[in-house]
Amino acid sequence: TKRLFLFSLLEKAWSGSPVQFAWQKTLGNFLAVTGNCVAMDWDKDGDTLAIITDKSSAIILWDANTNKTSQVDSGMR
């Protein structure tokens, strides 16, 4: 059974940052929403979300199966 959740985002909660979102590929169980990153996207299987911020050279990886994060240094400054 599919569930649909409806929610709203308060504009003041994002401090004027553009809001970005990315649906999880394949399963569509997760919607990633952020207001403080340069880019984000899911891997082809929808297991891992990659997030790039403008204040760090690290790429943040979030594993949807384990709910754990890790970081990879992009080498860019």
Sequence and secondary structure as in RCSB ss.txt:
>XXXX:A:sequence
TKRLFLFSLLEKAWSGSPVQFAWQKTLGNFLAVTGNCVAMDWDKDGDTLAIITDKSSAIILWDANTNKTSQVDSG
MR
>XXXX:A:secstr
          GGGGTT   EEEE STT   EEEESS SEEEE TTSSEEEEE TT SEEEEEETTTTEEEEEE  
  
